[in-house]
Amino acid sequence: MRETATVATQPSDIRELGPIGGQAMVEGVMMRRGTAWGAAVRRRDGSIATTSRRLSDLEGWRRLPGIRGVLSLGETVVLGTRATLWGATERGDESGDGYSRGGLALTVLIAVVAVLGVFGLLPAVLVKAAGVHHPFLFSVAEGLIRLGILVGYLWLLSRSAAVARVFAYHGAEHMTIHAFEHRRPLVPEEIRRFDRRHPRCGTAFLLTVVLVTILAHALVGNPSWGVLVASRVLGLPLVAAVAYEAIRFAGRHQETLLGRILMAPGSWLQTITTNEPTDDMIEVAIAALEATVAAEALPAPNTGTVAIGGAA
């Protein structure tokens, strides 16, 4: 865990280094590209703290379609949790406000159970219990319930003032990445020219998962209870992998008609999960991106663990 100075550097060709993504935190932003990641958080005294690290070199796995999606999701959960712990420490929140390591571990566990149970299995159980038998109608009804759960949950979250502020950092993250990808100067007045929505957003990914499940589960039809549970729970990583590839394709082809079509549902949902940021939020996003770029010059760890904030 360390504070780093910002660096005004950008790659000569962004396509050679790959896309950059990230996520918002409480009063902060975490970004990642390839095996490099960085985070920035606004301290209570108004200063900005940054940290940056490299991930273990799993480059061979990261290039395999299907595998890379599941690997990326797992790393995102780990990075997000540990970056949140780092940010809470910098802000002086770790001893309270629910930011202990045990508290965050429990939060992640509950989130996984909720995703598998409420988001993955519950919609199918409700439709089957309602007596819907036609395979296509079964899949569509299940998908609509899943979509309703997702949109309703995000909308309720957005009503919270604290979450609305995190969503503003989410917007700052996207706008800063847009400016970086268009090779614009990383200053608030330039960054404000860009959309707060981005095709590679995790929100867009969740909605794409819902749409993919409608098609995938239509092939399964109205199965027995055993097959239903197995396909909705064990099949979720496969569906997520397909959705990841769709989002990746849309991000690389966002200027084409097909790319815009793939982006449209996620872009709409991001009107809920992103808010217009203030300049001080954009400054934090800039610091996170610059820390990530700086981390690309660091040596990769030799072990199979992820090192963040000095802890493996």
C-alpha positions in Angstrom: 0.0 0.0 0.0 1.6 3.2 -1.1 0.9 6.7 -2.4 2.2 7.3 -5.9 2.7 10.5 -7.9 0.5 10.9 -11.0 2.2 10.4 -14.3 1.1 12.2 -17.5 1.7 9.3 -19.9 -0.3 7.5 -22.6 0.6 4.6 -24.9 1.6 5.2 -28.4 -1.0 2.7 -29.6 -3.8 1.7 -27.3 -4.6 -1.3 -29.4 -1.3 -2.9 -28.7 -1.9 -2.8 -24.9 -5.5 -3.8 -24.9 -8.7 -2.3 -23.4 -8.9 -0.8 -20.0 -11.8 -1.2 -17.6 -12.6 -0.6 -14.0 -15.2 -0.1 -11.3 -16.3 2.6 -8.8 -15.7 2.5 -5.1 -16.7 4.6 -2.2 -15.0 7.9 -3.0 -12.7 6.2 -5.4 -12.1 4.3 -8.7 -10.2 1.2 -9.5 -9.0 0.5 -13.0 -7.3 -2.4 -14.7 -5.7 -3.2 -18.1 -4.2 -6.6 -18.8 -2.1 -7.6 -15.8 -1.8 -4.1 -14.5 -4.3 -2.4 -12.1 -4.4 0.9 -10.1 -6.8 2.6 -7.7 -7.3 6.0 -6.4 -9.4 7.3 -3.5 -10.2 10.8 -2.1 -9.1 11.0 1.5 -11.1 12.9 4.1 -8.6 15.7 4.0 -9.2 16.2 0.3 -5.9 14.6 -1.0 -5.9 11.7 -3.4 -4.1 8.4 -2.5 -3.2 6.0 -5.3 -1.9 2.4 -5.4 -0.8 0.2 -8.3 0.2 -3.4 -8.7 0.6 -6.1 -11.3 -1.4 -9.4 -11.5 0.2 -12.8 -11.9 1.1 -13.6 -15.5 -1.6 -15.9 -16.8 -1.4 -14.5 -20.3 -2.0 -17.9 -22.0 -5.3 -18.4 -20.2 -6.3 -14.8 -20.8 -6.3 -15.4 -24.5 -8.7 -18.4 -24.5 -12.3 -17.5 -25.3 -14.6 -18.8 -22.6 -11.8 -19.3 -20.1 -10.8 -15.6 -20.2 -14.3 -14.5 -19.3 -14.6 -16.7 -16.2 -11.0 -15.7 -15.2 -11.8 -12.0 -15.6 -14.9 -12.3 -13.5 -13.1 -14.0 -10.7 -10.2 -11.5 -10.7 -12.7 -8.6 -10.8 -14.3 -9.9 -7.6 -11.0 -10.3 -5.9 -9.6 -7.0 -7.1 -12.8 -5.1 -6.2 -12.9 -6.5 -2.7 -9.2 -5.8 -2.0 -9.3 -2.4 -3.6 -12.3 -1.5 -1.4 -10.3 -2.6 1.7 -7.4 -0.5 0.6 -9.6 2.5 -0.1 -11.4 2.1 3.3 -8.0 2.1 5.1 -6.9 5.3 3.3 -10.1 7.0 4.3 -9.9 5.7 7.8 -13.0 3.6 7.5 -11.6 0.1 8.0 -12.4 -0.1 11.7 -16.0 0.8 11.2 -18.7 1.2 8.6 -18.6 -2.5 7.7 -15.2 -2.4 6.0 -13.4 -5.1 8.0 -11.8 -8.0 6.1 -14.3 -10.4 7.7 -17.2 -8.1 6.9 -16.2 -7.8 3.2 -15.6 -11.6 2.9 -19.1 -12.2 4.3 -20.5 -9.6 1.9 -18.9 -11.4 -1.1 -20.2 -14.8 0.1 -23.7 -13.4 0.4 -23.5 -11.8 -3.0 -22.4 -15.1 -4.6 -25.3 -17.0 -2.9 -27.7 -14.3 -4.0 -26.5 -14.4 -7.6 -26.8 -18.1 -7.8 -30.0 -18.4 -5.9 -32.0 -15.2 -6.6 -30.7 -14.3 -10.0 -29.8 -17.7 -11.3 -32.3 -20.2 -10.0 -35.4 -18.3 -8.5 -36.8 -17.1 -11.9 -36.9 -20.6 -13.3 -38.4 -22.0 -10.1 -41.2 -19.4 -10.3 -42.0 -20.1 -13.9 -41.9 -23.9 -13.4 -44.2 -23.6 -10.3 -46.6 -21.5 -12.4 -47.0 -24.4 -14.8 -45.5 -22.9 -17.9 -44.6 -25.8 -20.2 -43.8 -24.4 -23.7 -40.0 -24.3 -24.0 -39.8 -20.8 -25.6 -42.5 -19.3 -23.3 -40.7 -20.8 -20.3 -37.4 -19.2 -21.3 -38.9 -15.8 -22.1 -40.9 -15.7 -18.9 -37.9 -16.7 -16.9 -35.8 -14.1 -18.6 -38.3 -11.3 -18.0 -38.4 -12.2 -14.3 -34.6 -12.1 -14.2 -34.6 -8.8 -16.0 -37.1 -7.4 -13.6 -35.0 -8.5 -10.6 -31.9 -6.9 -12.1 -33.5 -3.6 -13.1 -35.5 -3.3 -9.9 -32.5 -4.0 -7.7 -30.4 -1.4 -9.5 -33.2 1.2 -9.4 -33.7 0.8 -5.7 -29.9 1.1 -5.1 -29.9 4.4 -7.1 -32.4 5.9 -4.7 -29.7 5.9 -2.0 -27.7 9.1 -1.7 -24.6 7.2 -0.9 -25.0 4.8 -3.8 -25.9 7.7 -6.1 -22.5 9.2 -5.3 -20.7 5.9 -6.1 -22.7 5.9 -9.4 -21.2 9.4 -10.1 -17.7 7.9 -9.7 -18.9 5.2 -12.1 -19.7 7.9 -14.6 -16.3 9.5 -14.0 -14.6 6.2 -14.6 -16.3 5.7 -18.0 -15.8 9.3 -19.2 -12.1 9.1 -18.3 -11.6 5.8 -20.1 -13.4 7.2 -23.2 -11.0 10.2 -23.2 -8.0 7.9 -22.8 -9.1 5.7 -25.7 -9.6 8.7 -27.9 -6.2 10.0 -26.9 -7.5 13.2 -25.4 -5.7 15.1 -22.6 -6.7 13.7 -19.2 -8.1 16.9 -17.8 -11.7 17.4 -16.5 -12.7 19.9 -19.3 -11.7 17.4 -22.0 -13.1 14.4 -20.2 -16.5 16.1 -19.8 -17.0 15.9 -23.6 -17.5 12.2 -23.4 -20.5 9.9 -22.6 -20.7 8.5 -19.1 -21.8 5.2 -20.6 -19.3 2.6 -21.9 -19.9 -0.6 -23.9 -17.5 -2.7 -21.6 -19.4 -1.7 -18.4 -20.1 -4.4 -15.9 -23.8 -3.3 -15.9 -23.9 -3.9 -19.6 -22.4 -7.3 -18.9 -25.2 -8.2 -16.4 -27.9 -7.3 -18.9 -26.2 -9.3 -21.6 -26.1 -12.3 -19.3 -29.9 -12.0 -19.0 -30.3 -11.9 -22.8 -28.0 -14.8 -23.4 -29.8 -16.9 -20.8 -33.1 -16.5 -22.7 -31.5 -18.0 -25.8 -29.4 -20.6 -24.0 -32.3 -21.8 -21.7 -34.6 -22.0 -24.7 -32.5 -24.9 -25.9 -32.9 -26.7 -22.6 -36.7 -26.1 -22.6 -38.8 -27.0 -19.5 -36.6 -29.6 -17.9 -36.9 -31.8 -14.8 -36.1 -30.2 -11.5 -32.7 -31.8 -11.4 -31.7 -30.5 -14.9 -33.2 -27.1 -14.1 -31.1 -26.6 -11.1 -27.9 -27.9 -12.8 -28.4 -25.8 -15.9 -29.2 -22.6 -14.0 -26.5 -22.9 -11.4 -23.7 -24.9 -13.0 -24.4 -23.4 -16.4 -24.1 -19.8 -15.2 -20.3 -19.6 -15.7 -20.8 -20.8 -19.3 -23.5 -18.2 -19.9 -21.3 -15.5 -18.3 -18.4 -16.5 -20.6 -20.5 -16.1 -23.7 -21.8 -12.7 -22.4 -18.2 -11.6 -21.8 -17.3 -12.4 -25.4 -20.3 -10.4 -26.6 -19.4 -7.4 -24.5 -15.7 -7.7 -25.7 -16.9 -7.8 -29.3 -19.2 -4.7 -28.8 -16.3 -2.8 -27.2 -14.0 -3.5 -30.1 -16.7 -2.7 -32.7 -18.6 0.1 -31.0 -18.5 2.3 -34.2 -20.3 -0.3 -36.3 -24.0 -1.0 -36.6 -23.7 -4.5 -35.0 -21.7 -3.0 -32.2 -24.2 -0.3 -31.5 -27.0 -2.9 -31.5 -25.2 -5.0 -29.0 -24.4 -2.0 -26.9 -28.0 -0.6 -26.8 -29.5 -2.6 -23.9 -26.5 -2.1 -21.7 -26.3 1.6 -22.6 -29.9 2.0 -21.5 -29.3 0.3 -18.2 -26.3 2.5 -17.5 -28.6 5.5 -17.3 -29.5 4.0 -13.9 -26.0 3.0 -12.7 -24.0 6.1 -13.8 -24.5 9.7 -12.8 -22.8 12.9 -13.9 -19.6 13.3 -11.9 -18.1 16.5 -10.4 -14.7 17.6 -11.4 -13.1 16.3 -8.1 -14.5 12.9 -9.0 -13.0 13.0 -12.4 -9.7 13.9 -10.9 -9.8 10.7 -8.8 -10.6 8.7 -12.0 -7.7 10.3 -13.8 -5.4 9.4 -10.9 -6.6 5.7 -11.0 -6.0 5.5 -14.7 -2.5 7.0 -14.5 -1.6 4.6 -11.7 -2.8 1.7 -13.9 -0.6 2.9 -16.8 2.3 3.3 -14.4 1.8 -0.2 -13.1 2.5 -1.6 -16.6 6.1 -0.9 -16.1 6.2 -2.9 -12.9 7.5 -6.6 -12.9 4.7 -9.2 -12.7 4.7 -11.3 -9.5 6.2 -14.8 -9.9 3.5 -16.6 -7.8 -0.1 -17.5 -8.7 -1.5 -15.1 -6.2 -2.8 -11.6 -6.7 -0.9 -9.0 -4.7 -2.9 -6.0 -3.8 -2.1 -3.4 -1.2 0.9 -5.5 -0.1 -1.2 -8.5 0.7 -1.5 -11.7 -1.3 
